Every structure is written in structure tokens, then in C-alpha cells.
Amino acid sequence: MMTLEKTKKRGRPAQLLQVAELHAFVEYLLEKDPRTDLLLVKSMGKEYLQIF
């Protein structure tokens, strides 16, 4: 996973890549166990994933 410093250096395309990676990971988790409860939270321009 990219660090915040790398994201700042590379700019917006790196941020979009992080979001795409996160969404792909969410899809993987749901395919693995559809009963998994996931919560995607956006805070201060960042996305956080909580798994229950």
C-alpha cells in the first residue's frame, strides 16, 4: 500500500490507484464471504475500511 508521502509526490493518479485497490479488496472480501459486514468510511479525504 502506498504511503501518504508517495501519494503526495505522485499526485492524483496515485490517489485514484489507492481507491481502486481498496475497492478491489472489498470485492474480494465479499466474494470470499458474502456475509461479511463492511463499512467504508471517508474522513478528511481518506477512505477507511472497517470489517465486522
Phi and psi restraints in degrees (value plus and minus 20) as a CYANA .aco file:
   2 MET   PHI     -95.6   -55.6
   2 MET   PSI     126.0   166.0
   3 THR   PHI    -104.9   -64.9
   3 THR   PSI     146.7   186.7
   4 LEU   PHI     -81.5   -41.5
   4 LEU   PSI     -58.5   -18.5
   5 GLU   PHI     -81.6   -41.6
   5 GLU   PSI     -64.7   -24.7
   6 LYS   PHI     -83.6   -43.6
   6 LYS   PSI     -58.8   -18.8
   7 THR   PHI     -81.8   -41.8
   7 THR   PSI     -62.7   -22.7
   8 LYS   PHI     -84.7   -44.7
   8 LYS   PSI     -60.1   -20.1
   9 LYS   PHI     -87.6   -47.6
   9 LYS   PSI     -59.3   -19.3
  10 ARG   PHI    -109.2   -69.2
  10 ARG   PSI     -38.8     1.2
  11 GLY   PHI      62.5   102.5
  11 GLY   PSI    -180.4  -140.4
  12 ARG   PHI     -76.8   -36.8
  12 ARG   PSI     -60.3   -20.3
  13 PRO   PHI     -76.4   -36.4
  13 PRO   PSI     -56.1   -16.1
  14 ALA   PHI     -87.4   -47.4
  14 ALA   PSI     -57.5   -17.5
  15 GLN   PHI     -84.6   -44.6
  15 GLN   PSI     -60.9   -20.9
  16 LEU   PHI     -84.9   -44.9
  16 LEU   PSI     -56.9   -16.9
  17 LEU   PHI     -83.8   -43.8
  17 LEU   PSI     -62.4   -22.4
  18 GLN   PHI     -80.6   -40.6
  18 GLN   PSI     -63.6   -23.6
  19 VAL   PHI     -83.8   -43.8
  19 VAL   PSI     -63.3   -23.3
  20 ALA   PHI     -82.8   -42.8
  20 ALA   PSI     -60.6   -20.6
  21 GLU   PHI     -84.1   -44.1
  21 GLU   PSI     -61.3   -21.3
  22 LEU   PHI     -83.5   -43.5
  22 LEU   PSI     -64.7   -24.7
  23 HIS   PHI     -86.5   -46.5
  23 HIS   PSI     -56.8   -16.8
  24 ALA   PHI     -85.0   -45.0
  24 ALA   PSI     -58.7   -18.7
  25 PHE   PHI     -85.3   -45.3
  25 PHE   PSI     -60.6   -20.6
  26 VAL   PHI     -81.8   -41.8
  26 VAL   PSI     -64.8   -24.8
  27 GLU   PHI     -80.3   -40.3
  27 GLU   PSI     -62.2   -22.2
  28 TYR   PHI     -80.5   -40.5
  28 TYR   PSI     -66.0   -26.0
  29 LEU   PHI     -82.4   -42.4
  29 LEU   PSI     -61.4   -21.4
  30 LEU   PHI     -88.4   -48.4
  30 LEU   PSI     -54.6   -14.6
  31 GLU   PHI     -87.8   -47.8
  31 GLU   PSI     -58.6   -18.6
  32 LYS   PHI     -87.3   -47.3
  32 LYS   PSI     -63.8   -23.8
  33 ASP   PHI    -167.8  -127.8
  33 ASP   PSI      75.3   115.3
  34 PRO   PHI     -80.5   -40.5
  34 PRO   PSI     -36.5     3.5
  35 ARG   PHI    -104.7   -64.7
  35 ARG   PSI     -23.3    16.7
  36 THR   PHI     -84.3   -44.3
  36 THR   PSI     111.6   151.6
  37 ASP   PHI    -113.2   -73.2
  37 ASP   PSI     100.8   140.8
  38 LEU   PHI    -138.8   -98.8
  38 LEU   PSI     123.0   163.0
  39 LEU   PHI    -151.0  -111.0
  39 LEU   PSI      98.5   138.5
  40 LEU   PHI    -121.6   -81.6
  40 LEU   PSI      97.5   137.5
  41 VAL   PHI    -133.5   -93.5
  41 VAL   PSI     111.9   151.9
  42 LYS   PHI    -124.8   -84.8
  42 LYS   PSI     107.3   147.3
  43 SER   PHI    -165.0  -125.0
  43 SER   PSI     104.9   144.9
  44 MET   PHI      32.3    72.3
  44 MET   PSI      23.5    63.5
  45 GLY   PHI      58.4    98.4
  45 GLY   PSI     -14.1    25.9
  46 LYS   PHI    -139.3   -99.3
  46 LYS   PSI     134.8   174.8
  47 GLU   PHI    -130.6   -90.6
  47 GLU   PSI     116.6   156.6
  48 TYR   PHI    -144.7  -104.7
  48 TYR   PSI     121.6   161.6
  49 LEU   PHI    -132.3   -92.3
  49 LEU   PSI     104.8   144.8
  50 GLN   PHI    -131.5   -91.5
  50 GLN   PSI     111.8   151.8
  51 ILE   PHI    -135.5   -95.5
  51 ILE   PSI     108.6   148.6
